[in-house]
Amino acid sequence: MFDGLVHGLIVFFLRRCLLSGLLLAGTGGLSAAPHQGPVQPPVSGYGSWGDEVVALPLSFDFTTQGYVNRVSIYHPENQAAAAPAVFFAPGWNIPCPAYAELFNFLASKGYVAVCDEYHTDIGVIGAQLRDAFMEAANRYPDLIDTSRIGLAGHSSGAGLLGSLTYDLVRNRNWGGNGVFIFSSAPWIDFDMTDAMLADFPQEVKLIVHTYEDDTSTDMRTYIQQFEPLPIPDSEKEFIMLRPVSVGGYDYLADHRVIATGDGNYGVFDAMDDYGVFRILEALADYSFTGSAQAWQVALGNGADEQIEMGALRDLVSTDDPRPIPGKVYDYPCDYSGNPRRTHCADYDDELPAAVLQQPVKHRLTDAASPLFVWEPVITAESYYLQIRPLLDNGEPDWGTSFGVGGITPGDAGCGDEVAYCQYQPAQALPRDSRYVWWIKADSAQRPGVWSRRGYFTLTLVAFFTDGFE
């Protein structure tokens, strides 16, 4: 077993070096960005690098809407047929090579990645992206399968993915065999109309991908890219990555996480492996194959497989995002150019959901009455703790509740500036049973929304205790 493990690690290391351009000096198209930090990439499953050798990227200049666009295409070297394609819209004035690690990763998994460096003329960015993506598909039909597409992007490019997807799906008949949006820290969609929202294709899978330390774009702008799209909750997810320090190395969760270029835009580390590559790959797999395992990772409503980030902090997911009270951003939602600026206050009436800390992820505990720990919600005046047994089918027993209401921040030893709230109910729970719990914050001015659910099993014997995630 040990020899097999060593062999596997050696193969993984050599493959990773190969894909990073560290062993093939002649692979000028492959990024040579070093993998930083002590946390290593996953060696298998979603987020681990694939077996495909990545070809030198193709590129061409294309004039559209009065501007010259540079289009780059990353693909497997030995690609034998048209493959699913991820069309990528970069951030404002950020060149495609800044995202090269992401594109190389996708190509290593058998996908084609198409990136367009548009000109920053707000009125025609969306049209440039549409024209450039269509030109790439027309030039390389042997590489790009337009029946299976993903629209991904960052910042100003990501903001336009909704209207762009509508155009390509409704007007060009793309995505008939699978379509998704992966929108990283999106800005404003200047092209979206109410008529398009009402007619938006519900078969689209959606992830809005955000970062806790992002002070650039108003979170309400991100929510505008998520909530109005009439996609079922099971097929869309609002995700937030969170910073952490491991071994003295800081894993940042700021506006530029997805840009893994030369250091001017971002760094390549485990935040990319677990928080970007893993989620995006699973979203693509689910969209194109319907894999139940891929759904759990990409859109799993807080499932263990989704939120798990290895040695990093669990990511946070929700179907009901709300702004963080009092947070200030460089680019507010009510910017005069935002066609939906009159809707900015639509998301201010409720407090955001609390983030559960313990017990979560189906942990075992022997405590007769477990200690429940969650992160405080700014301006919350009380919390309602819901605890229910789990039925054999995994659903809560709605006929039995051990919930506790009216828990004040004082009762839980927390406030706006305290890292954790914690509460231990006086009532003991029946042992040898599985439980689910969740919590809601409230205030006199603004009620809250329910958190994701946490799971635990109360054992008969004391052989394992829960701990912080």
N, C-alpha and C positions, 0 to 999 in steps of 0.2 A: 504493500500500500504506500509506504514512504517513497519507494523508488518511483512509483507511478505519479505521485504528487510532485516530486522533483522534476520528472520529465514534463509533466503538464505545465509547470511554472516556466521551465526553460522554453518550451514551445510558445507559450503565451508571450514571454519577453521578446523572443526573436520576431514573432509576428508583429508585436506592437512596434518594435524598432523599425521593421520593414515598412509598416504603414505610416510611420512618422517620418519616413525619408531619411532615417539615420544610418541605414545600411546600404541603401541604393543611392549612390552619389548622383546617378544620372536621372533620377526621378524628379526632375525640376518642378513638376506640377504638384508634388506632395508637400504638405506643410511639414516643416521641421521644428515646430514649436515644442519645447520640452514640456513634459508632464510634471507639474510642480506640486509640492506638498507631500506629506507622509502617507496619505490615503491613496492606495492604488486602485486602478480601474477594476471593475468586475471581470472575472475570468470566464464567465459563461452567462448565457441568458441575455435578456435585454440590457443594452448598455455596453456589452462586451464587443470588441472589434470582430468583424466578420472575416471570412477566408478569402474573399475576392481581392485580387491584386488591382489596385486603382490605376487607371490610365492617366497619362498627362491630360490636364483639362483642355478641352476645346474652347476657343473663344473667337468672337467676331464682333465687329462694330456694326451697329444698326441705327440708322437715322429714322426717328419717329417723333411726331409732334414738334418738329423743328429742332430736335436735340439729338446728338450722337450718344447712343447707349452702348456700353461694353457688356456683352453677354458672355458668361462663362458656364461651361457644362462639365460636370464631374461624373464619371461613369466607370463601371468595371472594365478592365482591360480586355477580358475575354467574353464580353457580352455577346450572346448569340442571338438575342431577339429583343424587341422593344420591351422595356421594363417600366414599372411604376415610377413616376417622377415627382419629385418635391421641388416646387417652384418657389424660390426664395427672394423676398424683397428686403434689402438691407436697410439699416438706419440712415439717418440724414448725413450725407457726405461720407459714409463709411464704405470703403471698397470691399468688393467680394472676398479678396484674400484674407480679410479679417475674420471670416467665418470658415476658413479652409479646413480646419480640423473637423467641423461638423459635416462639411460636404464629403471629405475623405471617409469619414465614418459611414455615412449613408451609402457611398459607393462600395465600401468594403462589405456591406450587407446586401448588395445586389440592386440597390436603387440608383436612379439617376437624379442628380441635383443640378438645377438650373438657377443661376443668380443673375440679376440684372442691375447694373449700376446706372440708375436713372438720374436725370438732371433735376435739381431741387427747385422746380417751378411748381408751386403748390397746386395750381389749377389743372395740371396735366400729368402729375405723377402716376395716378391710377391708369391713365390711358397709355403712358409709356410702358408700364409694367405689363399690361395686357398685350400690347403690340409686340413687345420683346419676347414674351413667353410664347405667343403664337408663332412668331418667326422661328424661334428655336425648334418648336415642334414641327413646323413645316420643313425646316432644313434637315432635321435628323429624325425622320419617322422610324428609322430602323433602331433608334435608341430609346425614343420616348413614346410611351403608351398613354395617350391622353384620356383613355377610359378609366385609368387608375391614377389619380392625382392627389397631391397634397399641396396646399398653399401655406407656406411658412414665412415668417419674417420677424423683423425687429424694429421697435420704435416707430418712426414715421412710416416705414415700409409696412410694418405689421398692421398699423391702423387701417390701411386700405384693403386688407385681405377680405373683409366681409363683402364689400361691393364688388371687388375683383372676382371673388368666387361666384357671386350671383351672376355676373356677366358671362363667365366661362361655362357655368353649368346651365343656366337658363337660355342664353343666347347662342352658345357655341357647342352645346351638347357634350361637354367634357365631363368626366367623372362618372360615367354611367355604371362602372363596375367598382366604384369606391371613391370617396372624396372626403378630405378633412382639412381643417384649419388649425395651425399651430401658431398662435399669435403671442410673441414675446414682448412684454412691456409696450403694448400698442399705443400709438398716439391717436390722432383724430381721423375719422373716415369722412373726408370731404365729399365723397361721391354717393354715400348712402342716402336713400330717400325713404319716406314712410311707406310708399308703395312697394319698394323693394323688400323692406322688412316684412310686410304683410304676405309677400309672395316668396319669401326666402325658402330655398329647398331644405326640407326637414331631414333629408338623408345625410346631410353634412354632419361629420363628427367635429367637435370643437374643444380645444383647450386654449384658454387665456392664461398665459404663463407669466407670473409677476415675481417681484423680489422685495423682501421686507425692508431693506435699506435703500430702496429707490426713492429719492427725493426729487426726481426729475418731473415726471408726469403725474398729475392728480389721479389718485386711485379711482375717482368717479369717472374719469375718462376711460380707464380700463373696464369698469363695470358697464359702461355704455357699449363696449365692444362685445359684451357677454349677455347681459340680461335681455335686451330687446330681440335677439335672434330667436325665432320660434322653433328651437331645437329641443327635443325632450331632455329632461334632466339626466336621464340615464346615458345620453349621448354627448353631454358636454360637461366640462369641469373647469372651475376657476382655481388655479394652483398658485401657491406662494412658496418660494424657496427662502431659507432662513440662514443667517450667518452663524458661524461657529469657529472656535479656535481649537485645533488639534495639534498637539506636540509643538506648540509655539508658532504654528502656521495659521494664518487667518484665512478662512474660506469666506470670501465676500459674497454678499447677495445684494449687489447694486444694479444699476440700470444696464450695465454692460456684460453681465454674466455670459450671455450667449455668444458674444464676440470674442473668439479665442485666438486672436492674431498675434501681432508682434509685441504686445505689451502696451501699445498706445490705446488699444480698445478693450483689452481684457486679457486674462491669463487662462491657460489650459490646465485644469486640475480636476479633482474628483467632483466638484460641483457640476462640471459639465457632464462627466460620465454618468452620474446618478440622477442629476436633476434635469438635464437637457436630453442627452443622447438616449437614455433609457426610456424616458417618457415619450419622446418623439418616435422612436422605433416601435414601441408598443402601440402607439396610436396608428401608425402606418399599417402595422400587421393586422390590427383589428379592423381597420377600414377596408382593407383589401381581401382579407380572408375570413373575417368574422370570428377569429379565435377568442374563446372565452378567457383564456389565460391572458391574452393581450388586453382584453377589456379590463380585467382586474388591475393591471398595472397602470393603464392610461386613464381610465374613467371610473375606477372602482369605488367611488363614493367613500373614500377614506379607508379602503381595505388595507390590510397589512402590507400586501404586495405593492400597493401604490405608494404609501407614505414612507416606506423603508428606504433609507439613504445610506446604508452601511454605517460607517463610523461618523457620518455627518448627522445633523439634526433632522428628524422627520420633516418631510414637507407638509404643508397644510393644504387641504382641498375643501371646496365647498360648492354647492349649487346656488347659494344665496349670499353672495358677497356684499359687504357693507363698508362704507368708508371708516377710517380710523379718526375719531373725533379730534379736532384741533391740529391735525398734521398739515404742514405747509409745504407746497411744492413749487418748483421753478416755473412749471407750465400749468396754471390752474385750468380746471374744467371749463370755466366760463370765458375762456379766450374768445375774442371777437370773431375769429375765423371758424369756430366750431359750430357747424350747422345744428347740432343738438344741444347747444349751451343752455337752452331754456329747460332742459331736462336734468340739469346738474343737481338740483335739489331733490329730485325724485328719490334719491338713495340716502337721504339724511334723516329719515323718520325713524329708523331702527338702529339699535346698537349692533356692532358686529358680533359674530359668534365667538364664544370662548374657545381656547385651544386646550384640549385635554392633555395631561401629563402622565398621570397614573391613576388606576391601572388601565392599560390599553394593550392592544395587540394580543388579545387572548392569553394574558398572563395568568399564572397560578398564584394563589395567595392562601395562607392559612389563617388570616385574621378574621375573627368572628364578625367584626365590623371594619371593613377596609378603610384606609385613609384615601380620600379622593383629592386629587391635586389637579389644579388647572391654572392657566395664566389669567390674570385679571383683565377685565374689559374696562377701558378708560371711561370714567364717569358713571359706571354702574353703581346702583344703590342697593341692589339685592340680587340674589341668585336663586334659581329653582333647580334642585338636583333631582333628576329622574333616575330611578333604579328599578329594573324589572328582570325577572328570570327569563331565560331563553328557552323556547320550545325546541323540540327535536328537529324541526325544520329550519332552525336558526333565526326565527322571527321572535320579537318580544312577546311575552305573555301579557296581553293587554288587560287581563282580568286581575292581575296581581301587581301591586306597586309598593315599593319601599321608599318612595320619594320623600324629599324634604323641601319645603318651600320657605321663603322669607329669610334665607341665609344672608346676613349683611356682610360687607367687607370686614367689619370688625369681628364678626363671628368666625370668619375664615382667615383672619390675620393678614389681610392684604388690602391694597389700595392701588392707586394709579402708578405708584413708584415702586411697588414691591413685585418681585419676580413671579411669585407663586401664591395662589390661594389654596388653602387646604381645609378639609372638613371631614370629620369622622362622625357619622350618625350614631346616636345612642342605641338604636335598635339593631340587634344582632340579626344576621342573615342566615337562613338555613344552609347547612354545609352540603358538600358534595353536589353542588349545583352550578350551572353556568349562568352568568349575568351579563346584562348590557346596561350601560349608563350614559347619560348625556346631560347637558346643563344649558340653562338660558339666563342671560343677564338682563336686568330691567332697571329702568329709572322712571321717575314720575313723568318726565318729559318724553322719553323715548323707550319703548319696549325693545327687547332684543330678539334675536333669532336663535334657534337651537343649534348647538354645536354638532359636530360629527359624533358618532357613537364610539365608546370605548368598551372593551370586552374583558371579562376575567372569569376564572373558575375558582370557586371556594372549595378547598380540599378538606378531606377528613383529617389528614395528618400534617404536621408541621415539617415539611421537607423542602419547601421552596417559598421564598418571599419575593414580592414585587420590588422594583426599584425604578428610579427615574429613567426616562428614555434618554 
